[in-house]
Amino acid sequence: MGKNILTTVLAVMAFSLILSSCKKTNKINQDVADKKLIEQYVANNKIKGQFTASGLYYVIIKAGTSNHPTFNSEVTVSYKGYYLDNTLLDQGDYFTSKLSNLIKGWQEGIPLIGEGGKIKLIIPSSLAYGANPSGGVRSNAVLVFDINLHSFNGN
């Protein structure tokens, strides 16, 4: 009986290892696909910006003040978000939230500007809503956001 339990435990461990490596491979493949989509979008629209190490593409349109928000700041922004095919996803005026509660692409991108700044973020799916989004967002969608940072509180 002890040998059967050991065999079962080893089988479960092997299966778990295979599943986790598949997830990593899928994420890597999605990251590669997203980067190609972003590069094509940028080329087609003649956008001049840069990538961060995480894959976020950004263009600082207006730098704003020298004071920049941090991960723990509460930010007030106006924004327009859309898919790469220019279909509107969402927009808001004077939306306020803790930056830490927002998608990773915003958490990384918004601190690149100061109060009064404007930025365009082209966000790979892994920094947006990923493969299992809610609220009707497309699965694995690369998203574009035009954001104006009106103000922020805290550091």
Sequence and secondary structure as in RCSB ss.txt:
>XXXX:A:sequence
MGKNILTTVLAVMAFSLILSSCKKTNKINQDVADKKLIEQYVANNKIKGQFTASGLYYVIIKAGTSNHPTFNSEV
TVSYKGYYLDNTLLDQGDYFTSKLSNLIKGWQEGIPLIGEGGKIKLIIPSSLAYGANPSGGVRSNAVLVFDINLH
SFNGN
>XXXX:A:secstr
 HHHHHHHHHHHHHHHHHHHHHHHHHHHHHHHHHHHHHHHHHHHTT   EE TTS EEEEEE   S    TT EE
EEEEEEEETT  EEEEEEEEEEEGGGS HHHHHHGGGS TT EEEEEE GGGTT SS STT  TT  EEEEEEEE
EEE  
